[in-house]
Amino acid sequence: MLPSLDPSVPLEPSIVLDFDPSRPSARDDLDLLVTEISTIFPVVLMGKMRDPWLREVKKMLAEFKITPPPLVIDVDQRRDHATFIPLIARLIGTTELPQLLLQGKSLGSYHDVLALRDAGTARSTIEASGVVSMRDAKKKKKGVKERERIENERILGPAPIVDAT
């Protein structure tokens, strides 16, 4: 369990890293960690689960078969959301969600990403990184959309009550 953290100030690295940051080889370990994460999850989408803008960006990404697949983080569903959301805002420089990240760099919020889609450059922008491959997704079979709608309704249900303190 993480100790109580103030997301507005830099974290002590030893809290989140699985290696000793004071070792002489810490820089190499950190570079390896960044490379590994960027390879496994080059595309990350962060947003609030019930946000319609997040659903729009997910829908846009679903138009493509992306390899490796994007990591979607529903920030408000995390137990540490009270710390995580401001921490992410400090790291990426904005409180606006959803955010689409490509190799740790923000491609922008909902409006920026959908502007890329509308301009027809979303695919080329993501592919230009050279770390993902994209192709058009196949159309879903009949009935799949309805099953997805039912499953989303079952999972989402009413919004949870979050204590504002």
Phi, psi and omega in degrees: 000136180284143174290168177298128185237148172260108184291350182276351179240154179302144180277154170288121185304327183295344180290322187248347181266146180265024174218164182280112183289352180269353179291152178299331181269011184299322180298318178295319179298318180294316178300319178296318179297314180297317179297316181297314181293319179294332178282317182285317183231071181290333179245122180232132176243122179241135178188182179268133190310316185267010181284122180297333178291323176298317179298323178296317179293320177300318180298318178298314180294329180290347177290347182236152170266107184255129179236123353292153184294151179295147173267124179252124180246115174274094190298329182281354179264356179280145178296330182262027185302328181296331177265320187296315184297310177293329178295313178298319179300319179293321184288322182262353173086013178205152176264357184287127176235150002283161177233136175254122181250138175237112184053044175082355179254134182288132171271352177122182180271191181310310184296320180293316183292316180289334173294322175299316180297313182295328178280351180079017183249002182301310182298312183294325179296315181290316180293332183298338178295334180080003183256350178231155171245143182228143171214163180295138179283151177284151177294146180285147179290160182302134177092344182293318180300318180295318177296321177296319179298315179297317180295318178298319178296321179294316183287312185289313181046205177286150180296139179291151176275119182252125179294127185282357181280000000 
